[in-house]
Amino acid sequence: MATITVLLTQAPYASQQAADGIEFALASTNYGHECQVVFSGKGILQLLANQQPALRKNQLKQARVLPFYDIEPVYVCQASLTALQLTVADLGIDEDDLELLDASALRQLLTQSDHTVTF
């Protein structure tokens, strides 16, 4: 089947797009596709530890189940992490489930993917 890269660029809870992106990734594995998830830009905020949303699903909880759907590692754009003045320690994802990508590695990952979907 096809390799799908889901590029998550939206901050959590401001709109439905962030949640839709993770749900799309999870659903794609049900159809036999290999799925890769990349958190970039404000999308990295979906991974912040200690989230307590009042009216929406907790984005971090959804991101934590990605490995159970064979979506691993979870990719994080290093430049975006730095731009947001965050470190891996600020994220609520186990470091073993996460891989930082520099610009070159991100470009290569996107190039090798059959399809890229951005949320």
N, C-alpha and C positions, 0 to 999 in steps of 0.2 A: 504494500500500500504506500501511499504518499507520506512524505515527511512534512508536517505542518509546524511552522514556528509561529507562536502567538506572542506578539510584542505588546506588552502591557505598559501604557504610557500615561494613564489617567490616575489622578489622585483618588483614593477611596472616598466613598460617601458623597462626593459632590454631584455625581450623576450615576446612572445605572451602568455606564460603560465599563467601569472597573470590574464589577461583579459579573457582567456578561462575558468579559474576556476569560475569566477563570472558568466559568461554567462552559464556555465554548471549548476550552482546552480539555476539560474533563470529558465532555461529550464526544469529542473527536476520537478519543481512545476506544469508545464503545463501538466504533465503526472500523476498527483495525488500523487506524492511522498511527504512525509514530508522531508523537507530539513533543515539542520543545517549548518551554515558556521562558521569556526574557522580560525581566522587569527593568524598565528604563525611564529616564526622566522622572516625573512625579509619580509614576507607577511604583517606584520603590517604596513610596509611603504606605503602600498596601501591606508591606512586610514589617512595619514597625511593631515592636513589642508593646504589650500592655494596651492594646486597642480595646475600647469599650463603647462601641456604637450603640446609640439608643434605639434607632428605628430600622436598621438594616442588618443583614448578615455580616458577621465579623469576617473581613477579608483575610486576615491572618489565619484564621481557622481553616478557611477554604484553601489557602496556599499551602498549609501544612499537610493536606491530604494528597497533594500532587504526587508524591512518591508512591502512594498506594495504587495509583493509576499508571504506574511505570513512566511517569513524567519526572525524570531525574537526570542530571542535577537540575536545580532551579538556577537559571542564569541571572546574574545581576550586572548591569553596566557599571563598570568601575568609575568612569567619568561622571556619570549621574550621581553615584553615591558620594563622590568627592564634591560635586557642585552643590549638593544638598547638605554638605558638612556633616555627613553621617559616616559611621563605620559599621563593619559587620556586627560588632557587639550591640549596636542599636536595633538590630533586626531580630525578629522572633522566630527565625528559621535556624535549625541546627546547622552549624558550619559544614558538617559532613554532607548535607543535602544541597549545598549551594556552591556555585562556581562564579567567580568574578571574571568578567570579560573586558579586556581593553578594546580600543576601537578596532584594531586589526582583527582580533578574534571574533568580535561581534559581526564585522563585515563578512568574514569567512563563514560563520554560522548561517547568516542570512542567505549568502550565495549558494550554499549547499542544500538549502531547504527547497522542497518542491513548491511550497506555498507559504506566504507570510500574510498573517492577518493581524491588523493593528487595532487595538482598542484603547 
